[in-house]
Structure formats: C-alpha cells, structure tokens
Amino acid sequence: MKQYTINGFADLLVSSTQFKKLKTREKKLLLLDRCNWYISSIVKQNIQEDKPYGSYVNLNSQLLKKYLGDRIYKDIQLCLVGLGIIIENAKYSTTKFSKSFCLTPKAVKLGVVKTYIYSKKIINKSKKAAQLNYDDSYSNPILKKIIDNTLKLMVVEDESYYVMNILPEPKYVEFENQIVATSEQINQFKLDRYNAYYSSFADLNKVTDPKLLFDKPIFYNPSIAASGRVYHTIASMPKYIRESMRVKPNELIWEVDMCSAQPSIVFLEWLSYAKKNFHKSMKDEYDLCLKLLLEGRIYQYVKDNSLFFQTLEYQKLKVSILSVLNAENKPTEPNKELTRLFPNVMQWVNNIKKESGYKRMSFIGQSTEAKIFVEVYKEIPNEKFALLIHDCILVIKEDVELVEKSLENRIRELYTDVIFSEHNLYKLFKASLVSIPDDKLNSTQREKYFKKTFEEGILN
C-alpha cells in the first residue's frame, strides 16, 4: 500500500522531538506513517480539487481522530508544523467548514512523492477504512452504479499523450547570434496530478473487483451533495486522461451534455418564473431567451452582441458569465453587459441573491442540473455503460440517442409550462466523442511514421 509524502521527509522526521522520544522501530514507523497519512490527506485533496500544492484544504477533525487517534492527531499536526511541512489556518465553523491546512513553500520545493506504508497498524486501519467506505458507497444505488461503471474503464493511450499536451511549448529566441530554445517552467503540480490519475487507472485495466478502487491514491468516496449533485473520481479526472480511456473491452466513450448548461438552466428557471409572473414588458426578452435556449447558442449570442465579451476567448467568456450568475452582485463590466442584454433575467437573479444570499444561485443551478441529469442517469439500464459527470453523461456510441431522448423528455416533464410539444430540443443537447480514435493514438501515429520512413528509405 502507498500514500504521499514529501521528498526527504523521513530524514527530517528523525530530528523531531516526537521521533527522538520513541524507543522501538515499530513506534517510529508508526509515527512516520501517521505523518505521511496527514501529508497524503492534504495532497490527495489538492489533486482531487485541482488546487496547486500550497493551497489550503479543509480537513475534518473527526476524520483525523478516526485515523490518527483522538489525542494523537494534534501531536502529528504540531510535529508537521514544527518541521515546516504544513501551515494551519485555525479559522473554522462548527456547522459550515473545518480547519484548513496547506503544504509550506519549503515542502512544495522539496517535492511530493509516493511512499510505502510500513506499520502494520496503519496498513490494517487503511484496509478497514477502505472496506467501510466501500460498504457505505455500495449501499447507495447511484453510487454503486458509479463505482461499477468506473471499473469498466480502461487506459489505451500511453503517458506521452498527456505529457506532450501539458508541457509548455518551447520558444525560440536569438542569443549571441544563435537560436536558443527556451520554455516556461514545468507546472509540477499539474504533471503530478496527471501522473497520479494515469498510473492509478492503468493499474486497474485488468481489475474487476470494485474494492480495489478504494486503495488507489486518487480515488475518493463518491458522495451526493445537498443539491443532489454527485461527486466522484471520474468527475474530477483531467481532460487528457479521460480522452486516453475507453470502455472495456475496447469501446470508444461519448458524452452527451447540455449546451451552455448553467446559463440554459438559469434561462429555464427564469422562463418558468416569468410564465407565472408575466408582464408585457417581458415578452421580447422571454421570446429571445426561449429561442437562444432551444438553439443552444446563449454564449454565442452574448459574444456577438457585446463589445466586452467579444474580446474574450471562449473559455474565459464562459467563466466570466458563470461568475456573474453565481458570485456576489457587483457592478463589474461583465455584470453590466449581461444586465443590458437580459435585464429581466438579471433582475430575477439579483433579487434571489439579495433575498437568499448569492450562493443560492449556484445551489439552484446544481439542484436543477441534478433533477435533470441524475434522474435520467438512474433510469439507464444497469447493464449499459454510463457515467454521470454533473451536466453530462458518458456512454458508448450505441446509447447516445437513448440518453439524448431521455434528457429531452426530462426537460419536457420539468418545464411543461415553458416547453411545448412543438418545441424541438435536439439542439439543447449535443453528443461528442471523448476517447481518442484509433487513427489518432500515439501508437498508430508512430507506426505510420516508421512505415513511411521505411518505405521512403527503400524507394530512395
């Protein structure tokens, strides 16, 4: 069994007061494993949440007590703080969030590495915890379905695919009359994150026992939030790892998602509200919002009709719009532009934020998303491959149409006051290929290259 640690940490630990007090080898190994478990908890959360090393993460004290002991966990904290490995942010709320911790700049510089678990006590505790987590998750039908379908995945591409995509491109500059290649510094956290996901899933290619998922460093217990949204490892998987995967024995993965998902959900909710509180001043905006929703081009309309949003790349435009919808109501340029384009929608959004707090909007978005996607996911036959990722569902090609129709029907069920039989929803959902096709795999490209080189050599 393995967990994360800091490079050279064992040598640092030897100098600590806690280590020097211990007499037996087993107790020293136990202290090392407990410290590494603590470090590993921070690192795993950084990886899962895509927060670079050095970012604060919340660690629940009950969880720390469970794994390290009621009193011992504080000694471990003091040891790691004293060695300059972690920093504690003591602010917490009993009902809202736990204390947070992060790796120090010193720890980040030393580097994150994997290590073995040495003490029998921690090995047994880890196995017991994995079994309990498995039993708990497997008792819930949705989470069981997520776990079973995760086991159906296999890695088909080699590491070079994601490495070449995430490494900075070299830049060429002239230096002392020579052209020299330079590049930005490698993002070590990003590389570590990709390596962790890739190695964990490559190890599972021939595994059929779902319990073994719970031993992997990147795996975390799937859970269902208060909004109904389902969180699990595949939902956090980096883009190029997901593209490197297929469904066993060798089926390409497709995704069916909602066009402009969060703005579309906001529009659907506002259209439903407007229908019940209709005023003639809303008519033009109502017709426009319905049209854009059905055509799946909310983002494009915003870009085409705003000088501010025209200057943004597509991804930045999306982030900016989502920030306006979900963040506090402030008179920023994006906020002003969306209010100009959709005055009634934004008035409704801002009224909700004023009355219930700005976080209410993201809750509405996520809970509505769950009412659509989670409910459809539940109905997909268990023998079919399907994985839910918030506002999309992963399937194989033959099941794309089934899922598209189910999603369309679900929208019609939820919004009978807005969506009528004459409304065509085929542009609201779209299917796209996730897996790398055979002709684009690195192995295929290499084979083509060597074949071409060989043939050219023969001909010449």
C-alpha positions as CSV (number, residue, x, y, z in Angstrom):
1,M,0.0,0.0,0.0
2,K,1.2,3.5,-0.8
3,Q,0.5,7.1,0.2
4,Y,2.0,10.5,-0.4
5,T,4.9,12.2,1.4
6,I,7.4,15.0,1.0
7,N,10.8,14.1,-0.6
8,G,13.3,13.6,2.2
9,F,10.6,13.8,4.9
10,A,11.8,10.7,6.8
11,D,15.2,12.3,7.3
12,L,13.5,15.5,8.6
13,L,11.4,13.5,11.0
14,V,14.4,11.9,12.7
15,S,15.4,15.4,14.0
16,S,12.0,15.9,15.6
17,T,11.3,15.8,19.4
18,Q,8.4,13.3,18.8
19,F,10.7,10.9,17.0
20,K,13.5,11.1,19.5
21,K,11.2,10.1,22.3
22,L,10.3,6.8,20.7
23,K,12.3,3.6,21.5
24,T,11.1,0.8,19.3
25,R,11.3,0.5,15.5
26,E,7.6,-0.2,15.2
27,K,6.6,3.0,17.0
28,K,9.0,5.0,14.8
29,L,7.5,3.6,11.7
30,L,4.0,4.2,13.1
31,L,4.9,7.9,13.6
32,L,6.3,8.1,10.1
33,D,3.1,6.6,8.6
34,R,0.8,8.8,10.6
35,C,2.7,11.9,9.4
36,N,2.6,10.7,5.8
37,W,-1.1,9.9,6.2
38,Y,-1.6,13.6,7.2
39,I,0.5,14.9,4.3
40,S,-1.2,12.5,2.0
41,S,-4.7,13.7,3.0
42,I,-3.7,17.3,2.0
43,V,-2.0,16.2,-1.2
44,K,-4.9,14.0,-2.3
45,Q,-7.4,16.8,-1.7
46,N,-5.2,19.2,-3.7
47,I,-5.2,16.6,-6.6
48,Q,-8.9,15.9,-6.4
49,E,-9.9,19.6,-6.2
50,D,-7.2,20.7,-8.8
51,K,-5.8,23.1,-6.2
52,P,-2.0,23.6,-6.6
53,Y,0.3,22.5,-3.8
54,G,0.4,25.2,-1.2
55,S,-3.4,25.8,-1.5
56,Y,-5.4,25.4,1.7
57,V,-7.8,22.4,2.0
58,N,-10.2,21.6,4.8
59,L,-9.5,18.5,7.0
60,N,-12.3,17.3,9.2
61,S,-11.2,16.8,12.8
62,Q,-13.5,13.8,13.1
63,L,-11.7,12.1,10.2
64,L,-8.3,12.9,11.7
65,K,-9.4,11.5,15.0
66,K,-10.7,8.3,13.3
67,Y,-7.4,7.6,11.5
68,L,-4.8,9.0,13.9
69,G,-6.5,8.9,17.3
70,D,-8.4,11.4,19.5
71,R,-5.3,12.9,21.0
72,I,-2.5,11.8,18.7
73,Y,-3.7,13.8,15.6
74,K,-2.9,17.1,17.3
75,D,0.7,15.8,18.1
76,I,1.0,14.9,14.4
77,Q,-0.1,18.4,13.5
78,L,2.4,20.0,15.8
79,C,5.2,17.8,14.5
80,L,4.5,18.7,10.9
81,V,4.1,22.4,11.7
82,G,7.4,22.3,13.7
83,L,9.2,20.7,10.8
84,G,8.0,23.4,8.4
85,I,5.9,20.9,6.3
86,I,2.4,22.3,6.8
87,I,0.7,25.5,7.8
88,E,-2.6,25.6,9.8
89,N,-5.3,28.1,9.2
90,A,-7.2,27.9,12.5
91,K,-10.4,29.6,11.3
92,Y,-13.3,27.2,11.1
93,S,-17.1,27.0,11.6
94,T,-18.6,24.1,13.5
95,T,-21.5,23.9,11.1
96,K,-20.0,25.1,7.8
97,F,-16.3,24.2,7.4
98,S,-13.4,22.6,9.1
99,K,-9.9,24.0,9.8
100,S,-7.8,24.2,6.7
101,F,-4.1,23.2,6.1
102,C,-1.7,23.6,3.3
103,L,1.9,22.5,2.4
104,T,4.5,25.1,3.1
105,P,6.7,26.6,0.3
106,K,9.5,24.5,1.8
107,A,7.5,21.3,1.4
108,V,6.4,22.2,-2.2
109,K,10.0,22.9,-3.1
110,L,11.2,19.6,-1.7
111,G,8.6,17.9,-3.9
112,V,5.7,15.4,-3.4
113,V,6.5,11.7,-3.8
114,K,4.8,8.4,-3.1
115,T,6.0,6.1,-0.3
116,Y,5.0,2.8,1.2
117,I,3.0,2.3,4.4
118,Y,5.3,0.5,6.8
119,S,3.5,-0.1,10.1
120,K,1.0,-3.0,10.4
121,K,-1.3,-0.8,12.4
122,I,-1.8,1.8,9.6
123,I,-2.0,-0.9,6.9
124,N,-4.8,-2.6,8.8
125,K,-6.5,0.6,9.6
126,S,-6.3,1.6,5.9
127,K,-7.8,-1.7,4.8
128,K,-10.6,-1.5,7.3
129,A,-11.4,2.1,6.3
130,A,-11.4,1.1,2.6
131,Q,-13.8,-1.7,3.4
132,L,-16.1,0.6,5.4
133,N,-16.0,3.2,2.6
134,Y,-16.8,0.5,0.0
135,D,-19.7,-0.9,2.1
136,D,-21.1,2.6,2.6
137,S,-20.9,3.6,-1.1
138,Y,-22.1,0.3,-2.4
139,S,-25.3,0.5,-0.3
140,N,-26.5,3.5,-2.3
141,P,-27.8,2.5,-5.8
142,I,-26.5,5.6,-7.6
143,L,-23.0,5.4,-6.0
144,K,-22.9,1.7,-6.7
145,K,-23.7,2.4,-10.3
146,I,-20.9,5.0,-10.4
147,I,-18.4,2.5,-8.9
148,D,-19.4,-0.4,-11.2
149,N,-19.1,1.8,-14.3
150,T,-15.8,3.2,-13.2
151,L,-14.4,-0.4,-13.2
152,K,-15.5,-0.7,-16.8
153,L,-12.9,1.9,-17.9
154,M,-9.5,1.1,-19.4
155,V,-6.5,3.2,-20.4
156,V,-5.5,2.7,-24.0
157,E,-3.1,5.6,-24.6
158,D,0.5,5.9,-23.3
159,E,1.8,8.7,-21.0
160,S,3.4,10.6,-23.8
161,Y,-0.1,11.8,-24.9
162,Y,-0.9,13.8,-21.8
163,V,2.8,14.8,-21.2
164,M,3.1,16.4,-24.6
165,N,-0.2,18.2,-24.1
166,I,0.5,19.7,-20.7
167,L,4.2,20.6,-21.1
168,P,4.9,24.2,-22.1
169,E,5.7,24.6,-25.8
170,P,9.4,25.6,-26.4
171,K,10.0,29.2,-27.5
172,Y,13.0,30.2,-29.7
173,V,15.0,33.3,-29.1
174,E,18.2,34.7,-30.5
175,F,21.1,34.7,-28.1
176,E,24.7,35.7,-29.1
177,N,23.8,35.1,-32.8
178,Q,22.4,31.7,-32.1
179,I,18.8,30.5,-31.9
180,V,18.2,29.0,-28.5
181,A,15.1,27.0,-27.3
182,T,13.5,28.3,-24.1
183,S,10.3,27.4,-22.4
184,E,8.2,28.2,-19.3
185,Q,8.8,26.3,-16.2
186,I,7.1,22.9,-15.9
187,N,3.9,23.0,-13.8
188,Q,5.0,20.2,-11.4
189,F,1.6,20.0,-9.7
190,K,-0.2,19.6,-13.0
191,L,2.3,16.9,-14.1
192,D,1.9,15.1,-10.7
193,R,-1.9,15.2,-10.9
194,Y,-1.9,13.7,-14.4
195,N,0.7,11.1,-13.4
196,A,-1.5,10.1,-10.3
197,Y,-4.6,9.6,-12.4
198,Y,-2.9,7.9,-15.2
199,S,-1.0,5.4,-13.1
200,S,-4.0,4.6,-10.9
201,F,-6.3,3.8,-13.8
202,A,-3.6,2.0,-15.8
203,D,-3.2,-0.3,-12.8
204,L,-7.0,-1.1,-13.0
205,N,-7.0,-2.2,-16.7
206,K,-7.3,-5.8,-15.7
207,V,-9.1,-5.4,-12.4
208,T,-12.7,-6.5,-11.9
209,D,-13.0,-6.1,-8.1
210,P,-14.5,-2.7,-7.2
211,K,-13.0,-2.8,-3.7
212,L,-9.6,-2.3,-5.3
213,L,-10.6,1.2,-6.4
214,F,-10.7,2.3,-2.8
215,D,-7.0,1.5,-2.4
216,K,-5.9,4.0,-5.1
217,P,-4.4,7.3,-4.1
218,I,-6.6,9.4,-6.4
219,F,-9.8,7.6,-5.5
220,Y,-12.2,9.3,-3.1
221,N,-15.6,8.2,-1.8
222,P,-18.4,9.1,-4.2
223,S,-20.9,11.3,-2.5
224,I,-24.2,13.1,-3.1
225,A,-24.4,16.8,-2.1
226,A,-27.4,18.5,-0.6
227,S,-28.1,19.9,-4.1
228,G,-28.3,16.3,-5.5
229,R,-25.1,16.7,-7.5
230,V,-23.0,13.5,-7.4
231,Y,-19.2,13.9,-6.8
232,H,-16.8,11.1,-7.7
233,T,-13.3,10.5,-9.0
234,I,-14.2,10.4,-12.8
235,A,-15.9,13.8,-12.4
236,S,-12.6,15.2,-11.3
237,M,-10.5,13.4,-13.9
238,P,-8.2,15.6,-16.0
239,K,-9.2,16.1,-19.6
240,Y,-6.3,14.3,-21.3
241,I,-6.6,11.2,-19.0
242,R,-10.3,11.0,-19.8
243,E,-9.5,11.1,-23.5
244,S,-7.0,8.3,-23.0
245,M,-9.7,5.9,-21.8
246,R,-12.2,3.6,-23.3
247,V,-14.8,1.1,-22.1
248,K,-13.7,-2.5,-21.7
249,P,-13.1,-4.4,-23.9
250,N,-12.4,-1.5,-26.3
251,E,-15.4,0.8,-26.9
252,L,-15.0,4.5,-27.5
253,I,-16.5,6.8,-25.0
254,W,-19.0,9.5,-26.0
255,E,-20.5,12.3,-23.9
256,V,-24.0,13.8,-24.1
257,D,-24.1,17.2,-22.5
258,M,-26.3,20.3,-22.3
259,C,-25.4,23.2,-24.5
260,S,-24.4,26.2,-22.3
261,A,-25.6,24.1,-19.3
262,Q,-25.6,26.6,-16.4
263,P,-27.0,29.6,-18.4
264,S,-29.5,27.3,-20.0
265,I,-30.7,26.1,-16.6
266,V,-30.9,29.8,-15.4
267,F,-33.0,30.6,-18.5
268,L,-35.3,27.6,-18.0
269,E,-35.9,28.6,-14.4
270,W,-36.4,32.3,-15.3
271,L,-38.8,31.4,-18.1
272,S,-40.8,29.3,-15.7
273,Y,-40.9,32.2,-13.2
274,A,-41.8,34.7,-16.0
275,K,-44.6,32.5,-17.1
276,K,-46.2,32.7,-13.6
277,N,-45.4,36.4,-13.2
278,F,-45.8,37.6,-16.8
279,H,-45.8,41.3,-17.8
280,K,-45.9,42.6,-21.3
281,S,-42.5,44.3,-20.8
282,M,-41.0,40.8,-20.5
283,K,-42.3,39.5,-23.9
284,D,-39.4,40.3,-26.1
285,E,-36.9,39.0,-23.6
286,Y,-39.0,35.9,-23.0
287,D,-39.1,35.1,-26.7
288,L,-35.4,35.8,-27.1
289,C,-34.4,33.6,-24.1
290,L,-36.5,30.7,-25.3
291,K,-35.1,31.0,-28.8
292,L,-31.5,31.0,-27.6
293,L,-32.2,28.1,-25.3
294,L,-33.7,26.0,-28.0
295,E,-30.9,26.8,-30.4
296,G,-28.2,26.1,-27.9
297,R,-26.4,29.4,-28.5
298,I,-26.6,31.5,-25.4
299,Y,-22.8,32.0,-25.2
300,Q,-22.6,32.9,-28.9
301,Y,-25.3,35.5,-28.6
302,V,-23.6,37.2,-25.7
303,K,-20.3,37.2,-27.6
304,D,-21.9,38.6,-30.8
305,N,-23.8,41.4,-29.0
306,S,-21.2,42.7,-26.5
307,L,-18.0,44.5,-27.3
308,F,-16.7,43.5,-23.9
309,F,-17.3,39.7,-24.3
310,Q,-16.1,39.8,-28.0
311,T,-12.6,40.4,-26.6
312,L,-12.6,37.2,-24.6
313,E,-11.6,33.7,-25.6
314,Y,-14.5,31.3,-25.5
315,Q,-13.4,29.6,-22.2
316,K,-12.8,32.9,-20.5
317,L,-16.1,34.1,-21.7
318,K,-17.8,31.1,-20.1
319,V,-16.0,31.6,-16.8
320,S,-16.9,35.3,-16.8
321,I,-20.6,34.7,-17.4
322,L,-20.8,31.9,-14.8
323,S,-19.0,34.2,-12.3
324,V,-21.7,36.9,-12.9
325,L,-24.5,34.4,-12.4
326,N,-23.1,32.7,-9.3
327,A,-20.9,35.3,-7.5
328,E,-22.0,38.4,-5.4
329,N,-23.8,41.1,-7.3
330,K,-21.2,43.7,-8.1
331,P,-21.2,46.4,-10.8
332,T,-18.5,44.8,-12.8
333,E,-18.3,45.2,-16.6
334,P,-19.5,41.6,-17.3
335,N,-22.4,42.2,-14.9
336,K,-23.4,45.4,-16.6
337,E,-23.2,43.8,-20.0
338,L,-25.4,40.8,-19.1
339,T,-27.9,43.2,-17.4
340,R,-28.0,45.2,-20.6
341,L,-28.6,42.1,-22.7
342,F,-31.0,40.3,-20.3
343,P,-32.4,42.9,-17.9
344,N,-35.3,40.9,-16.6
345,V,-33.3,37.7,-16.2
346,M,-30.6,39.6,-14.3
347,Q,-33.1,41.4,-12.1
348,W,-34.6,38.0,-11.1
349,V,-31.1,36.6,-10.4
350,N,-30.1,39.6,-8.3
351,N,-33.3,39.6,-6.4
352,I,-32.6,35.9,-5.4
353,K,-29.1,36.9,-4.3
354,K,-30.4,39.8,-2.3
355,E,-33.2,37.8,-0.5
356,S,-31.3,34.5,0.0
357,G,-27.6,35.2,-0.4
358,Y,-25.5,35.0,-3.6
359,K,-24.8,31.3,-3.0
360,R,-28.4,30.5,-3.6
361,M,-28.0,30.9,-7.4
362,S,-25.3,28.2,-7.6
363,F,-27.5,25.9,-5.5
364,I,-30.4,26.5,-7.8
365,G,-28.2,25.7,-10.8
366,Q,-26.8,22.5,-9.3
367,S,-30.1,21.2,-7.9
368,T,-31.8,21.8,-11.2
369,E,-28.9,20.1,-13.0
370,A,-29.4,17.1,-10.7
371,K,-33.1,17.0,-11.3
372,I,-32.3,16.6,-15.0
373,F,-29.1,14.5,-15.2
374,V,-29.2,12.4,-12.0
375,E,-32.8,11.3,-12.7
376,V,-32.0,10.4,-16.3
377,Y,-28.9,8.6,-15.1
378,K,-30.9,6.5,-12.6
379,E,-33.1,5.2,-15.5
380,I,-30.3,4.0,-17.7
381,P,-30.3,0.2,-17.6
382,N,-27.5,-1.1,-15.3
383,E,-26.1,-3.5,-17.9
384,K,-25.2,-0.4,-20.1
385,F,-22.0,1.6,-19.5
386,A,-22.9,5.1,-18.2
387,L,-21.1,7.6,-16.0
388,L,-22.6,10.8,-14.7
389,I,-20.4,13.9,-14.7
390,H,-22.6,16.8,-13.4
391,D,-24.1,18.2,-16.6
392,C,-23.2,15.4,-19.0
393,I,-23.4,11.6,-19.2
394,L,-20.7,9.3,-20.6
395,V,-21.9,6.4,-22.8
396,I,-20.9,4.4,-25.8
397,K,-21.9,5.3,-29.3
398,E,-24.9,3.0,-29.5
399,D,-26.5,4.6,-26.4
400,V,-26.1,8.2,-27.4
401,E,-29.6,8.5,-28.9
402,L,-31.2,6.8,-25.9
403,V,-29.7,9.3,-23.4
404,E,-30.4,12.3,-25.7
405,K,-34.1,11.4,-25.9
406,S,-34.3,10.7,-22.1
407,L,-32.8,14.1,-21.4
408,E,-35.2,15.8,-23.8
409,N,-38.1,14.0,-22.2
410,R,-37.0,15.0,-18.7
411,I,-36.9,18.7,-19.7
412,R,-40.4,18.4,-21.0
413,E,-41.5,16.8,-17.7
414,L,-39.9,19.5,-15.6
415,Y,-40.9,22.5,-17.7
416,T,-44.4,21.8,-19.0
417,D,-45.3,25.5,-18.7
418,V,-42.3,26.5,-20.9
419,I,-41.5,23.7,-23.3
420,F,-44.4,22.6,-25.6
421,S,-44.8,19.7,-28.0
422,E,-43.9,21.9,-31.0
423,H,-40.6,22.9,-29.4
424,N,-37.7,20.9,-30.9
425,L,-35.0,20.2,-28.3
426,Y,-32.4,18.4,-30.5
427,K,-30.0,21.4,-30.3
428,L,-30.3,21.7,-26.5
429,F,-28.2,18.6,-26.0
430,K,-25.2,17.5,-28.1
431,A,-23.0,14.4,-28.3
432,S,-19.3,14.4,-28.8
433,L,-16.5,11.9,-28.9
434,V,-14.4,11.7,-25.8
435,S,-11.9,8.9,-26.5
436,I,-9.0,9.2,-28.9
437,P,-10.0,7.3,-32.0
438,D,-7.7,4.5,-33.3
439,D,-6.1,6.6,-36.1
440,K,-5.1,9.4,-33.6
441,L,-3.5,7.1,-31.0
442,N,0.2,7.7,-30.4
443,S,0.9,4.1,-31.3
444,T,-0.9,4.4,-34.6
445,Q,0.9,7.7,-35.4
446,R,4.3,6.1,-34.6
447,E,3.5,3.1,-36.7
448,K,2.6,5.4,-39.7
449,Y,5.7,7.4,-39.2
450,F,8.0,4.4,-39.2
451,K,6.2,2.8,-42.1
452,K,6.5,6.0,-44.1
453,T,10.2,6.4,-43.2
454,F,10.9,2.7,-44.1
455,E,9.1,3.0,-47.5
456,E,10.9,6.2,-48.3
457,G,14.2,4.6,-47.4
458,I,13.5,1.6,-49.7
459,L,12.4,3.8,-52.6
460,N,15.5,6.0,-52.2
